[in-house]
Amino acid sequence: MKTVIIQSKISLLVFVVIILLAPCTRAQKIEAPKPYGPLPSAGQLQWHETEMYGFIHFTINTFTNKEWGYGDEDPALFNPTDFNADKIVATFKAAGLKGVVLTCKHHDGFCLWPTKTTEHNISKSPWRNGKGDVVKEVSDACKRYGMKFGVYLSPWDRNNSNYGKPEYIYIYRAQLRELLTNYGPVFEVWFDGANGGDGYYGGAKEKRTIDKTSYYDWPNTWNIVRTLQPKAAIFGDVGPDTRWVGTESGYSGNPCWATYTPHGVTNRDKPSNGDVLSDEGLKGHRDGKFWMPAEVDFSIRPGWFWHESENTRVKSAQDLMAHYFRSVGNGANMILNIPPDRRGHIFEKDSVSLVGFGKLLSEMYAKNLATGAKLTASNIRGNDSHYAPKHVLDKDRYSYWATDDSVTTANLVLQLKGQKNFNVLRLRENIKLGQRIDDWAIDIMDNGNWKEYAKGSAIGACRFVRGPLVTTDQVRIRITKASACPCLSEVGIYAEPAPMPTPGT
């Protein structure tokens, strides 16, 4: 009898242990895919998430009707009649932009803040009775409107008598420290490639050239940013965080890889700001050594500064939409220059375009037609729900559908909730694991048969497909080539508001 009882107790104990352990076994997560290739830093991730922001070119050139000042301009010329940073930043926000990069000093050397490094600054102007600080007013407005703030500090200075000499580097770095210390968080620091040439230089009025590979000692100059604003992304021809796309026309290459190896014009193996094979920036390199995504910089007008003669040559809302698809839509970031006029206002026609652009974006994104779709994948990593197709619709950029390591071609089918009309699709990869997908295609169900709608290379942080308006209830995404198992994090399907311009490439 005792033996039976003991055996019963042992059986019960085993049963309890099995019950307790079973859920743990079922919940055990399959190992995540190993990262592939170069990876983005935390600062680069926040830069990717920003996607689109504005540039403000506003300085002494606004009042001299020049694009590049010589450096001999009288600070008294800078005197906007009604500068209002809040109105400027509010207009940027209405356009859907998420940040502002201010040209704190352009090549002419005039500083828009009361710097201690040079007399050629805003305190010598009559504006605000010499007590003004454009950098502070714009950065404060950004805080009030929930916008990110960035700084542009030209390495070239056509006013400073020390430019081209070792002493200037100390001056330049001191200016950089002032900007990164006194104005709150900075999301991007912009270093221009224009370096050296003719200028005023304290009255010398001569041409000065520098060794672009060594003069600025870029690694130590970048280290100032890393120390004072560790979350900021650094822009330059050679990055190190984000590269120039190679043109100011407002588009990237297609495809546009986030990975890149800069090469110099003068010396292929010694690239520098102002000396790179800029054409390579358009598309980047599939096998690039660095995660260095492209930034597409262009202006809403022909010039970078406001000129009255260009008031009738402002890009329309539809134009801006086309640029958006050809920059952000290829995985790059878009920085749109919007120059204030001599009042310190965004000119009326510019504002109309910007607000219209913001409305087009809002209307397009108002409804993701993929929401509620039934998802079917040809392979799910370890048949684990952590990597199931549902994650492409959960609005989390870093949750994802993944396949087994051995599977580098795969299909994902979306059964939509009824027939849908659309012409735009957005795809994202989980870039924390690298840029893994090489080639892809998108099909739609047409009268019972799959019909190819689009195909291309590269996805990365963002990939738009923009084509003719179609109607279907099924969409298929085919990963036709990948360098490592695909990790797709988002699928969005949208209808672009009419009237729709002719799709760009």
N, C-alpha and C positions, 0 to 999 in steps of 0.2 A: 504493500500500500504506500509506504514511504517512498519507494522507488518511483512509483507512478506520479506521486505529487511532485517529487524533485524534477522528474522529466518534464512534467507540465509547466513547472516554473521556468525551467531552462528554455522550453519552447516559447513561452510567453515573452521572456527576456529577449530572445533572438528576434521575435516578431517586432517588439518595440524598437529595438536597435535598427532593424531594417526600415521601419516606418520613419524613424527620426533621420536616418541617413539618406533615404531616397530623395526627399526634396532638394537636399544639398547637391546630390549627384545630378539631378535634373537641371538645377540652376547654374551648374558650373559652366563658366563662359569659355568658349573656344578661344584659343590664342589669337590675338589681333594680328593683322598683316604687318610684316616688318616694313619700316619706311624704305622708300626708294629714292635714290639720288639726293641732290642738295635739298635742304629743307628750310622753310621760312623761320625767322626768329620771331619772338613775341612782338617786337616792334613792327615787323613786316606783316604779321597777321592783322594787327589793328589797322595798318595802312591799307591792306586789301579790303578789309571790312568797310573802310570809309568810301572807297570806289570813286567818288565824284566830289570835287570841291572847286572853289573859285580862287582866282589870282587877282590881286589888286596892284596894278601899276599906276602909281600916283606919286609924283615928286615934282621937282623943279621943271622937268621936261613938259609937264602939263601946261605950264605957263610960258614956255619958250617955243612951243609947237615943234619940239624935236623928239626923236626916238632915243638918241644917244647924246646926252649932254657932254660938252668938252671938258667940264670941270672948272670953268672960270665964271660960272653963273653967280650973280649976286643973290645971297639968301633972301634978300628983301623981296624978290620976285614971288616967293612962295606965300600966297595969301588968299586961300579959298574964302569965298564970301559967306558960305553957309554950310560948312562941313558938318555932316551928321552921320557918325559911324553906325548908329542904331538903324537908320533908314537903309544904309548900304547893306548891312548884314541881314536885315529883314528881307531885302530883295533877293539876296543870295539864297536865303532859306526858302523863300517862295518858289525858287527855281528847282528845289530839290537837292541843292548842294549841301554838303555836310560839314564843310570847313572853309577856312579862308587862309590863303598864304599872302602875306603883305610884303611888297618890295620895300624893306626898311632902308636899304641903300642900294641905288643903282650904280652904273659905271661912273657917273659924274661925281660920286663921292658925297652927295648931300644926304645927311642922316635925318630921318624923320622922327628922331627922338633926341633929347638933350644929352648927347653922349659927352663923356669926359675926355674922349680921345682926339677930338678935332673941333676947331671953331666953325667948320663948315657944316652947321647943323641947324635944326629948326628953331633953336633958342635965339638965333640971330635974325629970324624973320619977324615981321610985324604981326603974324597970325597969333591970336590969343595973347597979344602983347608980349610975345617972346616966352610965354609960359606954357605953350602948347606941347603936346606929345601925341602924335598920330598913332604910334605903336600902342600906347596905353589905351587910347580911345577905341581902337579897333579890337584889341585883345579883350577889353572890358565888355564891349558889345557882344563879342563872341560868347563870353560867359553868360551874359543875360539871355541870349537866344539859343543856348545849348549847342553852339557850333564849335568845332575844333579850330585851333589857331596855329598857324605856321609862319615861319620867317624866311625871307630871301635876303641874303647879305652878299652883295657882289664882291668877289675876291679882287676884281680890278677896281682901282680908284684913280680916276683921271685928275682928281684935285690934289691928292696928297703928295707933298714934296718928297716923301720917303718911299714912294712906290718904286719897286724894283730893287730896293736896298734891303738888307737884313732887318733894319729897324721897323719896316712896315709890317712884317709878320707879327710883331708884338702888338702893334696897333690893331691889326685886323683881329687877332685873337681876343684882345680886350673888348672890342666891339661885340664879338660873338658872345663873350661871357656876359656882357650887359644884357643882351637880348634874351639869353637863356636863363638869366637869374631874376630879372625884374618884372616879368610879364606873365607869370603863371605857366601852366602846362603848354608844351609845344608838341604838335604831332608830326611836323615835318620841317626839316631844315634844307633849304634850297641853295645849292652852290652852282653858279653859272659857269659855263665853259669859256666865256669871253675873257681872256686874260692877256693884257699887254697890248701896246700900240701907242698911237700918238695921244697927247693930252696936255693939260695945263701944268700939272705937277708943281704947284706952288709958284708958278711964273716961269718955269724952265721952257715950257712950250716946245716939247720935243717928243721923239718916239722912244719908248722904252720897251725892251723885250725881256722876257724871263725864261728860265728853263722850267717849262710846265711840269716836268716829271719830278722836280725836286724843290722848287722855290717855296711852295706853301707847306711842304712836309705834311702832306695830307693825312697820313695815319695819325700823327700827333694832333693835328687840327680836328679831325673827326673825334678823337678821344675826348675833347672838350664837350662835345655833344653827348657822347656816351656817359660821361661823368655827371653832367648837369641836367640832361634830359634823356635818361636811359630808354624811355619808351618812344622817343622820336625816331622817325625814319629819315635817313640821309639820302638826298637826291644828288646825283652828279653824273657826268658822262661815264665815270667808272664806279658809279654807285657810292658807297658800297651796298646800300639797301635797295635803291630803285634807280633805274637807268633812264636816260633820255631816249625817247623812241626814235630819234634820228631825223624828225621833220617837225615843222611848226604848222603843218596844214590841217591837223586835227584828226588823224587816223593812225592806227597801228597796222602792222602787217597781219596777214591771215595765212597761216596761223601766227600766233604771237606767244612764243614759249616764255615761261617765267624764268627759265634757266638761261644763263648767258656767260660768255667768256669775252670780256672786252679786249680788243686788239688796237694797237696804236697805228697811226698813219706814218709817222716818222720812224718809229721802231715798233714793229708788230708786238714784241714781247714787253714793251714798256708803255702801255696806254696811260693817259692822264686826262684830267678835265681839260677840254679844249683840244685834245689830240687823240681822237678815237676814229675808227672806221664806223662812222655813224650809221651807214646803211645797214650794218649788221644789227643795230638796235631795233629796227622795224620788226623783225621776226624773232630775234634772239637765237638760241641754239638748243636743239633737242638734247645734245650731250654737253651743255654748258657746265662749267665747273662751279658756278655760283647761283644761288637763288637771288636773282636780281631782276625783278619784273619791270615792265616798261610803264612810264608815265607819259601820257599824251598831252602836251601843252599847246594851246592855240588860243586865239583871241576872238571875241565876238565881233570885232572890227578888223579891218586890214592891219592896223598898227597896234602896238602894245599900249601906247599912251593915247589919251583922248585928243582927237583933232577935229575941229569943227567941220573941216572939209569931208570927214567920213561919216557925218551924221545920217546920211542916206544910204550908207553901205553896211548896215548892221545885219547880222545873220538872223534869220527868222526862227520862230519856235520849231518849225519843221526841219530847218537846217540843223539846229542843235540836236534834235532827235536823231538825225542821220549820223551826226558825229558821235553821239552816245553809243549807238549800236556798233560803230566802227572803232571804238576805243574800249569802253567797259565791256562791250559785247565780245571782244576778243581776248579778255583776260587782263587788259591793262587798266590803269586808273586814268581818269579824265580830269585835267585841271583847266578850267575855262577862265580866261582873262576877261575881266569886266572893268575898264578904267573909268574912274570918276572924272567929271568935267571940272572946270575952273570954279564952279560953285561948291564943289565937294559933293555933288549928287551923281547918281547913276542917271545918265541921260534918258529922257522919256521913252524914246524908241527902243533903247536897250532894255529898259524895264518891261515894256510890253512883251518883247521876245522872251525874256527870262520867266515872267509869270506864266506866259503861254506854254513854255516848255515844261514848267512844273506841273501845269494842269494836264498836259498830255501824259506825263509819267504817272500822275495820280490816277487818271482814268484807266490807263493800261493795267496798272497794278491793283486796281480795286477788286479784281476777281481773278483768282488762280483757277482756271478751268480744270486743272488736274485734281483739285480738292475732292476727296470722296471717291477717287478712282479705285477700282480693284486692281491689285498689282500681282503680276506673275513673273517670276524670274526663272531663267534656264538653269541657274545654279545659285545656291545660297551657302555661304561659307559654313561648313560643318553642320548645315541645317540648324543653325543657331539663330534665335530671334534677335540677338544683338546685331546681326548683320542682314536682317531681313529687308526686303524691298520697301516696307512701310516707312523706313527712315528717310526716303527721298521726299516725303511729303510732310515731315514733322516740323519744318521751319527751323531746324537746327543745322547750321552749316557744317558741323563736325560729327554728326551721327551719319551713318552711311550704310548702303547696301554693298556687300563685298562677296566675292567668290572665293573658292578654294585656291590655294597658291598655284596649283597646276592649271587653273582655268584662266586664260587670258583673252578669250573671246566669249562673249555672253550676250544674252538678250533680256530686255525688260519690257514687258507689255503692260500698258495702262488701258484698262477697260473703263472708259469715262462714263459718267452718269448721264447717259443720253447723248444725242448728237450735239457737237459743239463747233462753233465757228471761231477760227483763230488764224493768226499768221506769225506768232512769235513763240518760241520755246527758249527756256533758260535752263542750262545744265551747270552743275558745280561738282567738283571733286572735293574730297576731304584733303586739302593741301597740307595738313599737318603730317600726312604720310607721303608727301611728295607729289610730283606731277607724273602720273602713272599711265594714263590713257594716251595712246598715240593717234589712233584713227577711230572714227565713229560714223554712224549713219542713222537717219530717222525715217521711219516709214509710217504711212497712214493706211488705214483700211479703206479701200475704195471698191464698192460693189462686190464685196466678198473676197477681194484680193489685196495683198499688200502692195503698196506703191511707194517707191522711194521719194521722199519729200526733200531731203537734204543730206549732205555728207561733208565731212571735213576732218581736220586734224587738230589735236590739242583741245583740252577743256580747262583744266586748272581751276582757278578761283571763280571764274565766270565765263560762260560761253553762250552767246545768243545765236539763235537761228531765226532769221527774219526773212519771210518769203511771201508768196501770194496767199490770199485768204482761202482757207479750205474748210470743209465740213466733214467731220468723221466722229465716230464714237470709240475708235481704237487707235492708239499710237504705240509704235514699237521703237525702242532705242536699241541699236545694235553696237556693241563694242567690237569692232572688227580687228583691232590690234592694240595690245597693251604691253608695256615693258615689265609690268608686274600686275598681279591680280587687281582688277579695277575696284575702286572705292568711290562709288558715286553717291554724293550727299544730297543732291537736290534736283528735282525736275519741276519746272513751272511752265504752264501753258497759258498764253494771254492773247487777247484780241487788241490790236493797236487801234486807237481812235481814228476815225476818218476825219479829214481826208488823209490818205496815206501816201507819202512820197514814194517815188520809185526806189525799191530797196537797193542799198549799196552792196558792195562786195565785202 
